[in-house]
Amino acid sequence: MSEAALSGDSAPAARRALFHHPVQAFKRPIPPVPVHAFADECARALAADAPTGLIALDLSATLDLPWPATTPTLLARYLVIRAGESFTHAFEASGAVCYVIRGEGETRCDGERIGWRERDAMALPGGCESEHRAAAHTVMLIVTDEPLAAYEQSRFAPEADVWRIRPTLYLREVVQEELAAMRAEDDLSQAAGKAIVLMTEAMQHRKCVTRNLSVGFNTLEPGDDQRPHAHSAAALTLGIEAEGVYSMVDGQQVDWAHGLLAVTPPGAVHSHHNRGPRTMFSFVVQDSPLHAQLRTSHFSYAD
């Protein structure tokens, strides 16, 4: 650019202009989401002497992000609460989904008191103070979509959220009843697995929990193999009944363990395999509602 073009009041702005010649269309220097299992963090959370507090499952360094993130859109944490203690949070997110790995207690949120036990799940509104009180030593998994708000540098405003969810409790007995009903369906040929998807009242029209979080429970009988498949959503899978279970993710074997969270990258071909004595049981969180909103959802079998 000529010096004449760089003169005058517009010169500083013109000097800031940068250009890229895309020899490969749409190729950008963005690190991929890795296959990962958070074994060390799981061991810390499940240790008998673990103190009350959050343990972030953070891959931000690998993902080249300046804020905590498990995937570009999801942040998972273990929450430990010792018996008789409490923990309060208010996440900048469309909501939080919680699964009680062990323990019992109650949560106060949005003017309600919710009692919970091991294997219950909850959905809590975002931007809302939630206080968890533990009657027994408790370990939860909590997943939010905070990395999206961080990426957009926006603050969540609950009062302006037209799809704001209300506190919702998914009791373990009801979950088992719904899974039994699912397994009794006549034709499961189009299903990726024998699973159920959780919904909230506000988001039942989108078949999800919050506008960015899809949550479900998945099962697989002993000796069975899940059909290999891939989808556009990233998935976080928490092993619950996990003995003898493993996943194959893009050719890499990931062994399960109780309470262990594993990341399945978007687009990765994956399958689950049960060689244990009991039916596999897992808690799964995906960012699939975001892909649905963008009209970029994709699912395909790989065999």
Buried (B, 14 or more C-beta within 10 A) or exposed (E): EEEEEEEEEEEEEEEEEEEEEEEEEEEEEEEEBBBBBBEEBBEBBBEEEBEBBBBBBBBBEEBEBEBBBBBBBBBBBBBBBBEEBBBEBBBBBBBBBBBBBBBBBBBBBBEEEBEBBBBBBBBBBBBBEBBBBBBBBBBBBBBBBBBBBBBEEEEBEEEEBEBBBBBBBBBBEEBBEBBEEBBEEEEEEEEBBBBBBBBBEBBEEBEBBBBBBBBBBBBBEBEBEBEBBBBBBBBBBBBBBBBBBBBBBEEEEBBBBBBBBBBBBBBBBBBBBBEBEEBBBBBBBBBBBBBBEEEEBEEEEEE
